[in-house]
Amino acid sequence: MTTCDYEPGLDGIPAAQSRISYVDGQTGQLEYRGIPITDLAQHSNFLETAFLLIWGHLPNPEDFEAFQYEVLHHRRIKYRLVDMMKCFPERGHPLDAVQAAVAALGLYHSRRAFNDPAYIRRAVVRLLAKIPTAVAAFEHIRQGNDPLRSRDDLNYTANFLYLLDEQEPDAKKAHIFDQCLILHAEHTMNASTFSARVTASTLTDPYAVVASAMGTLGGRLHGGANEEVMQMLTDIGSVENVKPYLDQQLAAGRRIMGFGHRIYKVKDPRARIMQGLAEQLSENYGCDRYYGIALALEQAMEERLGDRQIHANVEFYSGLIFRQLGFPADIFTSIFAIARVAGWLAHWKEQLDANRIYRPSQIYIGQHDQPYIPVVDR
Ligand code: ACO
């Protein structure tokens, strides 16, 4: 291998063979198990989509009922986990708190029976069920309150909204939120999924797999972008300030959060759907001033960087929607994680089906045969 073979960021290098999702970055198409994302967002629900991603087919009604029942009955987290989160600094980032809670979950369920489908199913159910509870729990804990208990009469999505703000969730908002979860559930070989697969390939437990992926998700170039988009829209403050702000940022060589993508050369199809959801929220619950700023920014970005194939990605509108749903900005990435755990688990399972530990090579560009200099002579 020569230095010519090195691709920074592994750009274009296949890291796995996968049947889970497909993306065409030139035409802006995304499919989960061959089904267009637009159809899933319109007709499916998050738990059904998670089942599809993980087991490779849509569940029949009985299978779905059984799966939903299991997930809904595993939503509690142990009081020791809650106590552990109470010891976390209240100003710490919520994603770090949830990542730590997920890693700690493995303390309770660390048996590694990877050839037992029942073990795989239990791990899937627990992770899907408990992560939303942990996100909502830390939100209350950091405000000095005790977390709420899940309500068995509420479905997966509505219960999470209830756990966060202790109010009967609005059905339309809950449906929009569920669509957001579907749109965030999986996206081929992105950074956090790669992280999940690398960790899975060592045959560690699934809680470590998800915790490692969560750590990767948090960065501002990946799942952390939605939080920064909201900060950016707040800094811009008005439609009139969009162009001056953009000129200033681009002149300083800064990136505009929520734009650009390694794969998409057109607008991210998820961003298209999310924009429609943001519009619905504005129409039904009153126009959000940040929505107007976002539209003006997207248009200005098209004029400035559209010809370089830098367009809005999924994170551009997700922050707006999450804000309109009443979530604090610093839990946006944790919400992304609630959804993406479905994709990570699908990749965990697929990795186990044909595992070989990841062990890529490197190109050494350092020195050789250097003398060791004793500390007194340095
Ligand atoms: N704003 C301004 N310029 C940009 C942006 C942006 N958002 N994105 C890319 N560019 C420019 C880069 O400066 C670079 O220019 P150069 O060739 O003159 O140096 C060129 O486009 C290529 O950028 P790369 O960083 O090489 O592209 P890469 O594929 O490695 O990165 C990424 C993709 C990280 C998403 C990038 O577009 C970015 O930083 N976007 C902002 C952060 C963001 O929104 N992340 C969320 C992505 S979606 C997700 O993870 C779920």
Residues whose N, C-alpha, C, O or C-beta is under 5 A from the ligand:
A	BS01	ACO	R220 L221 H222 G223 A225 R254 R255 I256 M257 G258 F259 G260 H261 R262 N313 E315
